[in-house]
Amino acid sequence: MIVHPRFPVEPWQVREVGLDIGVLAQSESLFALSNGHIGVRGNLDEGDPSGLPGTYLNSFYEVRPLPYAEAGYGFPETGQSVLNVTNGKLIRLLVDDEPFDLRYGDVLEHERVLDLRAGLLHRSVLWSSPSGQRIRVRSTRLVSLTQRAILAIRYQVEPVDDESRVVVQSELVANEDMPTQSADPRVAAILDNPLHAVEHGGRDTRALLLHRTRTSRLQIAAGMDHEIVAEHGYGCDLEVQPDWARLSVNHLVQPGEKLTLTKYVAYGWSSQRSLPALRDQVGAALIAARHTGWQKLVESQRAALDAFWSGADVEIDGAPAVQQAVRFALFHTFQAASRAEQRAIPAKGLTGSGYDGHAFWDSECFVLPVLTATAPHAAADALRWRHSTLELARERAHTLHLRGAAFPWRTIRGQECSGYWPAGTAALHINADIAVAAHRYVQWTGDEDFERDHALALLVETARLWQSVGYYGADGRFHIDGVTGPDEYSAVVDDNVYTNLMAGRNLAAAAEVALRWPEQASDLDVTGEEIEAWRAAAGAMAVPYDEARRVHQQDKGFTEHEVWDFERSARRDRYPLLLHAPYFELYRKQVIKQADLMLAMHWCGDAFTTEEKARAFAYYEPLTVRDSSLSACTQAVMAAEVGQLDLAADYLAEAAMMDLHDLQQNTRNGLHIASLAGTWLALVAGFGGMRDHGGQLSFRPQLPPGWSRLRFTVRWRGRRVGVSVDAETVRYELIDGHDTSELELLHCGEPVRLVPGSSQTRPVVLVEPLTPRPTQPLGREPVSIAELDAVSD
């Protein structure tokens, strides 16, 4: 865990005091910057030491073989891995011929600050060289939210005591040495030096490198240009080779003087455009960045984030560590998608190479609900990317002998990359996740053009998939067999409740939207009979229920299985279970990797009664081991709904601190973007009680013990709605919006009507728990919010 006073709790920034090389890779993830198109890890400017070098372009990948001990029909033959592309972050420094390296000499001061309001990463170092020369280095880094292709760095060097001969070396480097990325020698060979040089050049302070991947045949151009400010004359030299370029600035700097280098780096890539087109694109981006200048880039960065925070910020009185964590979470969620522009949102964003850079269902089920309510343009772009891969999904469905479209479980560009069938292709719920996310976006925004041009096709083709997968049983219900739900410890099951209910919503929404756009539906060959079949299946969806135990089954027969021996697992420290037990053993026991039925009760909550939710929460809590970072936020939401507010606060803390405290000890490979987004869900859907069932915005707010106030804002159909909760009252405010008509929302089931600029106050109605606080599997209790606050203090 990263638990150290060098990360103090502050409301609008993450500050690292000192430098612990032992957790360098983790801090590189925390300090990563992105705009959804470019992502750079928080590596030190000088490059060494590093935990995991990383510069990424969204959807820029290499193809690699997928190994199988035994291949089977429909198994994908190749996978895709995100690549570490040309590194433009590097700025090395020599002081009187001694390299600036924190492993040598003495680090007298070291501080890094991620400013969550400004979107900047600051660094300040006071270093004494081995010969005793003290030098101060300051740098500020940004990945522009307004000029999509640009990474910019301001780098300053200042001698403290004596004049110093300073050489600053600004570099572009392709094919950096990387840690071993795969034990498969075929994959390792492909990912080792994956960029083939095709062109290089430079003049004055500008350099350009162009490369092509060997197998995927993607082309990338990276360029850099500089502005140099010094008190008097300096020397400058540029050298360019196929895989690297280096600008060296040589200057004799007096104490109190500064050498300032501003570096602009531009990236462009394509699978189709010519090399001259890429060269010109990068050149134009550099010219535009230099014309804008450093200060205006900084100002526009702040303006872009001000606009985001005005409709996204969450304020908490009473939990300082969570306050910092939720803003950290929202910042990274936003920057993972802000300028992705019809590219995927990977599970790690662009903060690391974990999961090979793949996108999963995480995006639609956890990230997009947050973006839909806070940055709807980014949600729309992510869904347009899914729509752009629709033809590949149709081909995949055909391969599986199904109708409609079957979207991939994990992918970068739309092809299925999962080599494990039970927890990959069998997890068909991803298709409903995508379709329902598109429908939810339309309900929240009223974007009719998007519904007609994108949502309709997504809904229709996924509805056809469900119609071809499911069947009517002798009981007259519509069944879906042989699938895997969100719980990957229960694979290839029948009638998973989450899958069935989400499929039902998919089918109903497809019928609704097809009727609203008959001409466009006809172009998709939708018939009246097909629409009626979708409606019928949605209304007849099977939902297994255990009458003896009076609880819903996660899937058919689940509650009849033998319960896992949790005491034995805890005693032998065997978590996560997937690393210590065969799947065959897991699949036939009552043990849950991540919230599954609880997820259904969150997103499809209108299909259950209050009593059913309370009983199910009490039953499934002792079985859920949370071996996935996706679980805690959902358990927080449902714990709050059933009145277990203390427990909800603990799960919130776990979701919020997943990366700041490295709870799963894998933050080094990149942040858990879905868990970060889940922090917002735990607060707004959990303690705010926000739901959108049937397209109706509703709230049932209540605070956990120790909190005095919770405030948040959401964007609903072009308007900002503010909610402020204290121990006794809730104030709803319609802050502004282009629509001046009255807005009706629900408070605890009762209507509240607002006009722009008005507010209404209602009493808090606490939910009385219907069951005692449930226990968790031995050794898997959530770290309490009090413990985390104590550590932070």
Secondary structure, DSSP 8 states (H G I E B T S, - for coil): ----TTS-EETTEEEEES--GGGHHHHHHHT-EE-SSEEE----TT--S-SS--EEETT-EEEEE---SS--TT--SEEEEE----B---EEEEETTEE--TTSSEEEEEEEEEETTTTEEEEEEEEE-TTS-EEEEEEEEEE-SSSTTEEEEEEEEEESSS-EEEEEEEEEESS-------SSHHHHHHHSS-EEEEEEEEETTEEEEEEEESSS--EEEEEEEEEEE-SS--EEEEEEETTEEEEEEEEEE-TT--EEEEEEEEEEEESSS-HHHHHHHHHHHHHHHHHH-HHHHHHHHHHHHHHHHTTT-EEEES-HHHHHHHHHHHHHHHHHHTTT-SS---TTTTS--GGGG-B-THIIIIIHHHHHHH-HHHHHHHHHHHHHTHHHHHHHHHHTT-SS----SSBSSSS-----STTTTT-THHHHHHHHHHHHHHHHH--HHHIIIIIHHHHHHHHHHHHHH-EE-TTS-EE--SB--S-TTS-SBS--HHHHHHHHHHHHHHHHHHHHSHHHHHHTT--HHHHHHHHHHHHTB---EETTTTEE-SSTTGGGSEE--HHHHHHTT--SGGGTS-HHHHHTEE-BSS-SHHHHHHHTGGGS-HHHHHHHHHHHGGGB---STTHHHHHHHHHHHTT-HHHHHHHHHHHHTTTTTTTTS-GGG---HHHHHHHHHIIIIIIS--B-GGG--EE-----TT--EEEEEEEETTEEEEEEE-SSEEEEEEEEES--S-EEEEETTEEEEE-TT-EEEEE------SS-----STT-----HHHHHHHH-
